[in-house]
Amino acid sequence: VSGGVETNTYRPEDKHNMTLLMQEFRHQLDELGQQNGHTYLLTAAVPASTKLADQFELKELSAVLDWMNLMAYDFYGAWSKSTNFNAPLYKAEGDSDETNNVDAAVKYYLAAGVPPKKLNLGVPF
């Protein structure tokens, strides 16, 4: 687990802790729904970067989420060492990273066990 500002504190167990937190959210929302007759959605915006997505237990999260909003944009930006398309559908010519594209991101989530019906593709405009 990593990311964020340098002062962030993170531990290896945070990957599983995120799953436990979302499971508890789901449990609490379901209990509340039983009490008041409402249905509550639980969704998450998730990274398209496979390096970042690898920091989540995707299959386990998909079991408690109604859907995942796959942020399929910002593959490149001011943090990048080179320029390229913001949201390439497929591997861009000359890009050495096979995973920096929407196609690779979707395939990664599916291979991780996320059902297709739970993926919502977010695209730039």
C-alpha positions as CSV (number, residue, x, y, z in Angstrom):
1,V,0.0,0.0,0.0
2,S,1.4,3.4,-0.9
3,G,0.5,6.8,-2.4
4,G,-0.5,10.2,-1.4
5,V,1.6,12.8,0.2
6,E,4.9,11.9,1.8
7,T,3.6,12.3,5.3
8,N,0.9,9.6,4.8
9,T,1.3,6.6,7.0
10,Y,0.4,3.3,5.5
11,R,1.0,-0.3,6.4
12,P,0.8,-3.6,4.5
13,E,-2.3,-4.6,6.3
14,D,-4.1,-1.5,5.1
15,K,-5.0,-3.4,1.9
16,H,-7.1,-5.8,3.8
17,N,-8.3,-3.1,6.3
18,M,-9.9,-1.3,3.3
19,T,-11.9,-4.5,2.5
20,L,-12.9,-4.8,6.2
21,L,-14.0,-1.2,6.2
22,M,-16.2,-1.5,3.1
23,Q,-17.7,-4.8,4.5
24,E,-18.7,-2.9,7.6
25,F,-20.2,0.0,5.6
26,R,-22.2,-2.6,3.6
27,H,-23.4,-4.3,6.8
28,Q,-24.4,-1.0,8.4
29,L,-26.2,0.2,5.3
30,D,-28.1,-3.1,5.0
31,E,-29.1,-3.0,8.6
32,L,-30.4,0.6,8.2
33,G,-32.3,-0.4,5.1
34,Q,-34.0,-3.2,7.0
35,Q,-35.1,-0.7,9.7
36,N,-36.4,2.0,7.4
37,G,-37.3,0.1,4.2
38,H,-34.8,2.0,2.0
39,T,-32.2,0.5,-0.2
40,Y,-28.7,2.0,0.0
41,L,-26.1,1.9,-2.7
42,L,-22.4,1.5,-1.9
43,T,-20.0,2.4,-4.7
44,A,-16.4,3.4,-5.1
45,A,-14.3,5.4,-7.5
46,V,-11.3,3.1,-8.3
47,P,-8.1,3.8,-10.2
48,A,-7.5,2.6,-13.7
49,S,-3.8,2.3,-13.0
50,T,-3.0,-1.4,-12.4
51,K,-0.2,-0.3,-10.1
52,L,-2.7,1.5,-7.9
53,A,-5.5,-1.1,-8.3
54,D,-3.1,-3.7,-7.1
55,Q,-3.4,-2.1,-3.7
56,F,-7.0,-3.3,-3.3
57,E,-8.6,-6.7,-2.8
58,L,-10.7,-6.1,-5.9
59,K,-12.8,-9.4,-5.9
60,E,-13.6,-9.0,-2.2
61,L,-14.5,-5.3,-2.6
62,S,-16.8,-6.1,-5.6
63,A,-18.8,-8.5,-3.4
64,V,-19.9,-5.6,-1.2
65,L,-20.0,-2.8,-3.7
66,D,-23.0,-2.2,-6.0
67,W,-20.6,-1.0,-8.6
68,M,-17.1,0.4,-9.1
69,N,-16.6,3.6,-11.0
70,L,-13.4,2.9,-13.0
71,M,-11.6,6.3,-13.4
72,A,-10.3,5.5,-16.9
73,Y,-8.5,8.8,-17.3
74,D,-5.4,10.7,-16.2
75,F,-3.0,7.9,-17.3
76,Y,-0.6,10.8,-18.0
77,G,-0.2,14.2,-16.5
78,A,2.2,16.6,-14.9
79,W,3.7,13.7,-12.8
80,S,4.6,11.7,-15.9
81,K,8.1,11.5,-17.3
82,S,6.8,11.8,-20.9
83,T,3.6,13.1,-22.5
84,N,0.9,10.9,-24.0
85,F,-2.9,10.7,-24.3
86,N,-4.9,11.4,-21.1
87,A,-7.1,8.3,-21.6
88,P,-5.9,6.0,-24.4
89,L,-8.4,3.3,-25.2
90,Y,-5.5,1.0,-26.3
91,K,-1.8,1.0,-25.8
92,A,-0.5,4.2,-27.4
93,E,2.2,3.9,-30.0
94,G,5.6,4.4,-28.4
95,D,4.4,3.8,-24.9
96,S,6.5,1.3,-23.1
97,D,3.9,0.6,-20.4
98,E,1.5,-2.0,-21.6
99,T,-1.0,-1.2,-18.8
100,N,-1.5,2.6,-19.3
101,N,-4.8,2.3,-21.3
102,V,-8.5,1.7,-20.7
103,D,-8.4,-1.8,-22.3
104,A,-5.7,-3.0,-20.0
105,A,-7.4,-1.5,-17.0
106,V,-10.8,-3.2,-17.7
107,K,-9.1,-6.5,-18.4
108,Y,-7.1,-6.2,-15.1
109,Y,-10.3,-5.7,-13.1
110,L,-12.1,-8.6,-14.8
111,A,-9.1,-10.9,-14.3
112,A,-9.1,-9.9,-10.6
113,G,-12.6,-11.3,-10.3
114,V,-14.7,-8.2,-10.6
115,P,-18.0,-9.0,-12.5
116,P,-18.4,-6.9,-15.7
117,K,-21.9,-5.7,-14.5
118,K,-20.1,-4.0,-11.5
119,L,-17.8,-1.9,-13.6
120,N,-18.8,1.6,-14.6
121,L,-16.4,3.2,-17.0
122,G,-15.6,6.9,-16.2
123,V,-14.2,8.7,-19.2
124,P,-12.8,12.3,-19.7
125,F,-14.7,14.9,-21.7
